[in-house]
Amino acid sequence: MKFTLIQRKESGPWYLRVRLNGLDQKINLGTNSKREANKLAPVKYDELVRTATVDGAFNELTVLLGRLPKEESKRKRAEFRAKLNVAKSGDLPTMSDLWKRWEKLPSTQRRTSHIDDVARWERWIKFLSDKDLEDCRLDEIDEHVANQFALHLDEQQLTRHSKLRILALLKNVFAEFADEFGFTLNPFSSASSKLSNHQVDATEGLPDKREPFSTEDIASIVGVLNPTVVQPDVALPPIIRRNRRQYYALVMIMMGTGLRLKDAVYLQSKQIKGSVLEMSPFKTRWRGDKIVQVPIPRWVASVINEYCRPDEEGRLMPGLKDEYDKSRQDFSKSLITLLKRLGIKTTGKRVPGRARATAVKGWHSFRHTYDSAMQQVVANPVLVQKAMGHASLSQTFDYTHADIAQLAQSAELLNPNKK
């Protein structure tokens, strides 16, 4: 042991004198007894040696943090992590470098909306260029700049949902690399609150409120999409014109099976098992390896055989899959445009506090149509639940819409005076 005991004043306290890492240290042992000082010195010396190394100091810090209240400990840990990870200004990435790193992430490459994300990021870069911050470093973006961008978005001719998507992307990009570069505060954490109409609506987070298609709606849609009709009554949107046979098959599949749009677009021939479709469960609802089996009506199977030509991967509608991957937004708009040209109302009444009226007719309406129709002919609603891939009956009933005309006919049978 390389330490000595000294007493500065007669009958005064004893000190531990030790040299560690080239520095002399004198530690008051808090006792006037030499015998007791001899006992305390080795223990104190070992403690000093432990804390003099990086591992030892880290262990001591961990113990101290563990003694703090939970919230204070969490805050301190974040502060220390930032101090340890903070990089020099020259080492921080620019906006272009940050986006390149984000694009290389496996989770980003798997996103079907990647092209939409590129367009959202370009809006951010254009804003920075207008503010003379083009290709600035990560540390130059603070909460003030993020809020300014949110206010800038609020002035654009975009839906509120699109604005939130743009801000969510930026928030995720900055959050992904925050720990690596020592930033504990995400500048976009509260930027969405700067958008107008930013209030929690009582209907947000509740099940989908879209309406099913009526019999007349279905007849109109099928009538103009049917490939046997050479000259339809209305002009078809570009995506439909380029893939009319597959688009017709997609609508018929969704109407006859109740599949979600993405599941139908990505449908593969290997998923057809005789008279049923085997679908992977909706990942946010199910746990485990359960498979959802959906019956295929004969008329749907006939449409698939006639109008679908699988590619090398077995995709039944490869042209539509490419369109969907290119832009989900344009793909969704193609049906909305067609519905409007057919005179089918796609939005409901405007809700106070919302930037636009709620959508009531769209791709998901085929799913509502399937559920409502099946509930009228199937005695056991559990069967419909299994085909829809829902985790509970209550969720399935949210898709069920009453036929008022049928209810009126049933009510007539309740007349007590009827003979």
Secondary structure, 3 states (H helix, E strand, C coil): CCEEEEECCCCCCEEEEEEECCEEEEEECCCCCHHHHHHHHHHHHHHHHHHHCHHHHHHHHHHHHHHCCHHHHHHHHHHHHHHHHCCCHHHCCEHHHHHHHHHCCHHHHCCCCHHHHHHHHHHHHHHHHHCCCCCCEHHHCCHHHHHHHHHHHHCCCCCHHHHHHHHHHHHHHHHHCCCCCCCCCCCCCCHHHHCCCCCCCCCCCCCCCCCCCCHHHHHHHHHHHCCCCCCCCCCCCHHHHHCHHHHHHHHHHHHHHCCCHHHHHCCEHHHEECCEEEECCCCCCCCCCCCEEEECCHHHHHHHHHHCCCCCCCECCHHHHHHHHHCHHHHHHHHHHHHHHCCCCCECCCCCCCCCCCECCCCHHHHHHHHHHHHHHCCCHHHHHHHHCCCCHHHHHCCCCCCHHHHHHHHHCCCCCCC
